[in-house]
Amino acid sequence: MPAPRLAEPAQPLQIFVVENHPDTLKYLRMYLESMGHSVQVARTVAEALKALPAADCDVLISDIGLPDGDGWDLLRRAQLPRPMYAIAMSGFGMNADHLRSREAGYRHHLLKPFPPDELDVMLAEAAREIQSAARSTR
């Protein structure tokens, strides 16, 4: 049986991560930076709402369960200067949670803990869409 096909490495992206669990944030940031991405972080909805408008990021990766709200509300309330490829991550994995993430505007809903290659596939998709959008505006 052939080995599963991994995603091609994504072009370097500007990624904004919202996560309140210190170890999860630390290791996710280390992983993303080791892949060549630039990473900005927030630990709460309030921090993210304050920083996101000026962050100039391509991708938002947000936990759903945050100490001062949830990632669904964050994405609805964020005043973003341009569309952003958004990925939810959560320990909540029921169909209703996935649907709620889609309705809020997230492209994907990662169930924690998730394998890095699952995130890699999503980031490669985001990079392709960003490149395609850049070509179409030239």
C-alpha positions as CSV (number, residue, x, y, z in Angstrom):
1,M,0.0,0.0,0.0
2,P,1.5,3.4,-0.9
3,A,2.4,5.9,1.8
4,P,-0.2,8.7,2.3
5,R,0.5,11.8,0.3
6,L,1.5,14.8,2.4
7,A,0.7,18.3,1.5
8,E,3.3,20.3,-0.3
9,P,5.0,22.8,1.9
10,A,3.0,26.0,2.0
11,Q,4.6,29.3,1.0
12,P,5.5,31.4,4.1
13,L,2.3,32.9,5.5
14,Q,1.5,35.5,8.1
15,I,-0.5,33.6,10.7
16,F,-2.4,34.9,13.7
17,V,-3.0,32.3,16.4
18,V,-5.5,32.7,19.3
19,E,-5.0,30.1,22.0
20,N,-5.1,30.4,25.8
21,H,-3.4,27.2,26.7
22,P,0.3,28.1,27.2
23,D,1.8,24.7,26.0
24,T,-0.5,24.4,23.0
25,L,0.4,28.0,22.0
26,K,4.1,27.5,22.5
27,Y,4.3,24.3,20.5
28,L,2.0,25.5,17.7
29,R,4.0,28.7,17.4
30,M,7.3,26.7,17.3
31,Y,5.9,24.4,14.7
32,L,4.6,27.1,12.4
33,E,7.8,29.2,12.7
34,S,9.9,26.0,11.9
35,M,7.8,25.8,8.7
36,G,8.8,29.3,7.8
37,H,5.7,31.1,8.7
38,S,5.5,34.4,10.7
39,V,3.3,34.1,13.8
40,Q,1.5,36.6,15.9
41,V,-0.5,35.5,18.9
42,A,-3.3,36.5,21.3
43,R,-4.5,34.6,24.3
44,T,-8.1,36.0,24.6
45,V,-10.9,37.3,22.4
46,A,-10.2,40.8,23.7
47,E,-6.5,40.7,22.8
48,A,-7.3,39.3,19.4
49,L,-10.0,41.9,18.6
50,K,-7.5,44.6,19.5
51,A,-4.6,43.2,17.5
52,L,-6.2,41.6,14.4
53,P,-7.2,44.7,12.4
54,A,-3.5,45.8,12.2
55,A,-2.0,42.4,12.1
56,D,-2.0,42.1,8.2
57,C,-2.3,38.3,8.5
58,D,-3.2,35.7,5.8
59,V,-4.5,33.0,8.2
60,L,-6.3,33.0,11.5
61,I,-6.0,29.9,13.6
62,S,-8.3,30.2,16.7
63,D,-9.2,28.0,19.6
64,I,-13.0,28.0,20.1
65,G,-13.0,27.8,23.9
66,L,-11.3,31.0,25.2
67,P,-11.4,32.5,28.7
68,D,-13.4,35.6,27.7
69,G,-15.6,34.2,25.0
70,D,-15.4,31.9,22.0
71,G,-13.7,31.8,18.7
72,W,-17.0,31.8,16.8
73,D,-17.9,35.2,18.3
74,L,-14.3,36.4,17.7
75,L,-14.5,35.8,14.0
76,R,-18.0,37.4,13.8
77,R,-16.8,40.5,15.7
78,A,-13.3,41.0,14.2
79,Q,-13.1,44.0,12.0
80,L,-10.6,42.7,9.4
81,P,-9.2,44.9,6.7
82,R,-9.4,42.1,4.2
83,P,-10.8,38.5,4.1
84,M,-8.7,36.0,6.1
85,Y,-8.5,32.2,5.7
86,A,-9.7,31.1,9.1
87,I,-9.2,27.7,10.8
88,A,-11.0,26.8,14.1
89,M,-9.4,24.4,16.5
90,S,-11.2,22.8,19.4
91,G,-11.7,19.9,21.7
92,F,-15.4,20.2,20.7
93,G,-15.9,17.9,17.8
94,M,-19.6,17.2,17.4
95,N,-21.2,17.8,14.0
96,A,-22.9,20.8,15.5
97,D,-19.5,22.3,16.4
98,H,-18.2,21.9,12.9
99,L,-21.4,23.4,11.5
100,R,-21.2,26.4,13.9
101,S,-17.6,27.0,12.9
102,R,-18.6,27.0,9.2
103,E,-21.5,29.4,9.9
104,A,-19.1,31.7,11.8
105,G,-16.8,31.9,8.8
106,Y,-14.1,29.3,9.5
107,R,-13.0,27.3,6.5
108,H,-12.0,24.2,8.7
109,H,-12.6,22.9,12.2
110,L,-9.6,21.0,13.6
111,L,-10.3,18.6,16.4
112,K,-7.6,18.7,19.1
113,P,-5.2,17.1,19.3
114,F,-4.6,17.1,15.6
115,P,-1.7,15.8,13.5
116,P,0.5,18.5,12.1
117,D,0.1,17.2,8.5
118,E,-3.7,17.9,8.8
119,L,-2.8,21.6,9.5
120,D,-0.2,21.5,6.7
121,V,-2.9,20.5,4.1
122,M,-5.0,23.5,5.2
123,L,-2.1,25.9,5.1
124,A,-1.1,24.7,1.6
125,E,-4.7,25.3,0.5
126,A,-4.6,28.8,2.0
127,A,-1.4,29.6,0.2
128,R,-2.8,28.4,-3.1
129,E,-5.9,30.6,-2.7
130,I,-3.7,33.6,-1.7
131,Q,-1.5,33.1,-4.7
132,S,-4.5,32.7,-7.0
133,A,-6.1,35.9,-5.7
134,A,-2.9,37.8,-6.1
135,R,-2.6,36.7,-9.7
136,S,-6.2,37.7,-10.5
137,T,-5.6,41.2,-9.2
138,R,-2.6,41.9,-11.4
